[in-house]
Amino acid sequence: MTERTLDRQVAIVTGASRGIGAVTARVLAQEGATVVCAARDEAALSEVTEEIAANGGDALAVPTDVGDPESVARLVARTVEAYGRLDVAVNNAMGGGHPPTRLADVAVEDYDSALRVGLRGVFLSMKYEIPAMLGSGGGAIVNMTSTAGVHPIGGLAGYVSAKSGVIGLTRSAALDYAEAGVRVNALAPGPTATRRLRTPTPDVARRITDSVPMRRVGTAEEVAAAVVWLCSPAAAFVTGTVLPVDGGMLAGAAPFSRPGPARVPGA
């Protein structure tokens, strides 16, 4: 049997009950990893792990609130207890926050809720994951940020603060543990086709796709493929980076008008 990219690796995925997290858990399992799926929704987690098992993978559901230190500590302890090691972590959980609102009108509790999950949750996850990885001889962490963490969007103070902060945490952790063999990187997805991306009208859908140079939204599978690469031996010399998976959004401004087909000189 051909060896898969992540054979014999043990991985934690937070926010694994749906969307990018659920797809990432499935893809990691397809690549040979044993996957510990964490989120607050126990029923949804069970569906993901049952699907992984039905397809021949190995997965464990551990209901977890990433904003609670004791809950995160239990998640990591349960992983090491069950499998003896931790090699990979994908810190993807997101929650709380507020709808598009000008900053002065944002409720303090709504702002705090975005940071509790999206930023504090990443800090707590790494705080407990990294010692377990050091005990296993090293590992790879991927933290989920967003293009909004690099190129902010007005009206989303909580989300932008959390995702910008994830980039700083990622780079700080990467510097702290590079010599010890723990690599820490971040992914910055652009608009991605998940349940969180609502397109209620054709006009909204057009504006979203028009913001992407490739003129389409991404898929959760494309984000998961980037996670696999960052966690694989192929990325062994990569740490402290933010990898966009965004169809070119962060490359710069698209042309004012679309050029026609390229002409062959002399044709």
C-alpha positions in Angstrom: 0.0 0.0 0.0 1.3 3.4 -0.9 2.2 5.6 2.1 0.0 8.6 2.5 1.2 12.1 3.3 0.3 12.0 7.0 0.4 8.3 7.8 1.0 7.6 11.5 0.4 11.3 12.4 -2.1 12.3 15.2 -3.9 15.6 14.5 -6.3 17.9 16.4 -8.8 20.0 14.4 -10.7 22.7 16.3 -14.0 24.0 14.8 -14.3 20.6 13.2 -18.1 20.3 13.3 -18.8 22.1 10.0 -17.4 24.1 7.2 -13.6 24.3 6.6 -12.9 22.5 9.9 -15.1 19.4 9.0 -13.7 19.2 5.5 -10.1 19.5 6.8 -10.7 16.7 9.3 -11.9 14.5 6.6 -9.0 15.3 4.3 -6.4 14.8 7.0 -8.0 11.4 7.7 -7.8 10.6 3.9 -4.1 11.4 4.1 -3.6 8.9 6.8 -3.8 11.0 10.0 -5.7 10.0 13.1 -7.9 13.0 13.7 -9.3 14.3 17.0 -12.2 16.6 16.2 -13.1 19.4 18.6 -16.0 21.8 18.7 -18.9 22.7 21.0 -21.6 21.0 18.9 -21.3 17.3 20.1 -23.9 16.0 17.7 -22.3 17.6 14.6 -18.9 16.4 15.7 -20.2 12.8 16.0 -21.5 13.0 12.4 -18.0 14.1 11.2 -16.2 11.3 13.1 -18.7 8.7 12.0 -18.3 9.7 8.4 -14.5 9.5 8.7 -14.8 6.0 10.3 -17.2 4.8 7.6 -14.5 5.8 5.0 -11.8 3.8 6.8 -10.3 6.5 8.9 -9.7 6.9 12.6 -11.3 9.8 14.4 -12.3 10.8 17.9 -14.8 13.5 18.9 -14.0 15.6 21.9 -16.5 18.4 22.6 -14.4 21.5 23.4 -14.9 25.2 24.2 -11.6 26.7 22.9 -12.2 29.8 25.0 -12.0 27.8 28.2 -8.5 26.8 29.4 -9.7 23.7 31.2 -11.6 22.5 28.2 -8.6 22.9 25.9 -6.3 21.2 28.3 -8.7 18.3 28.5 -8.8 18.1 24.7 -5.0 17.8 24.4 -4.7 15.4 27.4 -7.4 13.2 25.9 -5.6 13.1 22.6 -2.3 12.1 24.1 -4.0 9.6 26.4 -5.8 8.0 23.5 -3.0 8.0 20.9 0.3 8.7 22.8 1.3 11.7 20.8 0.4 14.9 19.0 1.9 15.8 15.6 -0.5 18.2 13.9 -2.9 20.9 15.0 -5.3 22.9 12.9 -6.7 25.8 15.0 -9.8 26.7 13.0 -12.5 27.5 15.6 -14.4 30.8 15.1 -17.5 32.2 16.8 -19.1 35.2 18.4 -18.6 38.6 16.9 -21.1 40.9 15.3 -22.7 41.7 12.0 -21.3 44.6 9.9 -21.4 47.5 12.3 -19.4 50.8 12.6 -16.9 50.5 15.4 -18.5 53.0 17.8 -21.7 51.1 17.5 -20.3 47.7 18.3 -21.4 46.3 21.7 -18.5 45.6 24.0 -19.7 42.1 24.7 -20.0 41.3 20.9 -16.4 42.5 20.4 -15.2 40.4 23.3 -17.0 37.3 22.1 -15.1 37.5 18.7 -11.8 37.7 20.5 -12.6 34.9 23.0 -13.0 32.3 20.4 -11.0 33.6 17.4 -7.9 34.9 19.2 -7.9 33.7 22.8 -9.0 30.3 21.5 -5.9 30.1 19.2 -3.6 31.2 22.1 -5.0 28.6 24.4 -4.9 25.9 21.8 -1.2 26.5 21.1 -0.4 26.8 24.8 -1.5 23.2 25.4 -0.7 21.7 22.0 2.9 22.9 21.8 4.1 21.0 25.0 2.4 17.8 23.7 4.2 18.2 20.4 7.6 18.8 22.1 7.0 15.6 23.9 6.4 13.9 20.5 9.6 15.3 19.0 8.1 18.2 17.1 5.0 19.0 15.0 3.2 21.4 12.8 0.5 23.9 13.6 -1.8 25.7 11.2 -3.8 28.6 12.5 -6.8 29.8 10.5 -6.7 33.6 9.8 -8.4 35.3 6.9 -7.7 37.7 4.1 -9.5 40.2 6.4 -6.6 39.7 8.9 -4.2 41.0 6.3 -6.4 43.5 4.4 -9.1 44.6 6.9 -12.8 45.1 6.0 -14.8 48.0 7.4 -17.6 47.2 9.8 -16.0 44.0 11.2 -13.9 45.2 14.1 -14.2 42.0 16.1 -13.5 39.6 13.3 -10.6 41.7 11.9 -9.0 42.1 15.3 -9.2 38.4 16.0 -7.8 37.4 12.6 -5.1 40.1 12.6 -4.1 38.9 16.1 -3.9 35.3 14.9 -1.1 36.4 12.5 0.9 38.0 15.3 0.4 34.9 17.5 1.4 32.6 14.7 4.7 34.4 14.0 5.5 34.8 17.7 5.0 31.1 18.3 7.0 30.2 15.2 10.0 32.2 16.5 9.7 30.7 20.0 9.7 27.0 18.8 11.5 26.9 15.4 14.6 25.4 16.9 12.6 22.9 18.9 11.0 21.4 15.7 7.5 22.9 16.0 6.5 24.7 12.9 3.7 27.3 13.1 2.0 28.8 10.1 -1.3 30.5 9.2 -3.7 30.2 6.3 -5.6 33.1 5.0 -8.6 31.9 3.0 -10.6 34.3 0.8 -14.3 33.9 0.2 -15.0 30.1 0.5 -18.1 28.2 -0.2 -19.3 27.1 3.2 -22.5 27.6 5.2 -21.1 30.8 6.7 -20.9 32.4 3.2 -24.4 33.5 2.5 -25.3 34.8 -1.0 -29.0 35.7 -0.7 -29.2 37.5 -4.0 -27.5 37.2 -7.4 -26.2 40.8 -6.9 -24.4 39.8 -3.6 -23.0 36.7 -5.3 -21.7 38.8 -8.2 -20.0 41.3 -5.9 -18.3 38.5 -4.0 -16.9 36.8 -7.1 -16.0 40.2 -8.6 -13.7 40.8 -5.6 -11.7 37.7 -6.5 -9.3 38.0 -9.4 -10.1 34.3 -10.3 -13.7 35.3 -10.5 -15.0 32.5 -8.2 -15.1 31.6 -4.5 -12.8 28.9 -3.2 -13.8 25.5 -1.8 -13.1 24.1 1.6 -11.3 21.3 -0.1 -8.8 23.8 -1.5 -8.2 25.2 1.9 -7.7 21.7 3.4 -5.2 20.8 0.6 -3.1 23.8 1.7 -3.4 22.6 5.4 -2.1 19.1 4.3 0.9 20.7 2.5 1.9 22.9 5.5 1.7 19.9 7.8 3.6 17.6 5.5 7.4 17.0 5.1 7.2 18.9 1.9 6.9 22.1 4.0 9.6 21.2 6.5 11.5 24.5 6.0 8.3 26.6 6.2 7.4 28.4 9.5 6.1 31.7 10.5 4.4 32.4 7.2 0.8 33.4 6.2 -0.3 31.5 3.1 -3.2 33.0 1.2 -5.7 30.7 -0.4 -7.7 33.5 -2.0 -7.8 33.3 -5.7 -5.3 36.3 -5.9 -7.2 38.7 -3.6 -4.1 39.7 -1.6 -1.9 40.1 -4.7 -3.2 43.6 -5.3 -5.9 45.4 -7.3 -7.4 43.6 -10.3 -7.1 45.3 -13.7 -9.7 48.0 -14.4 -10.9 46.1 -17.5 -10.5 42.5 -18.4 -8.0 42.0 -21.3 -9.1 39.9 -24.3 -7.4 36.7 -25.3 -3.6 36.9 -25.7 -2.5 37.4 -29.3 0.4 35.5 -30.7 2.9 38.0 -32.3 2.6 37.9 -36.1 -0.7 36.0 -36.1 
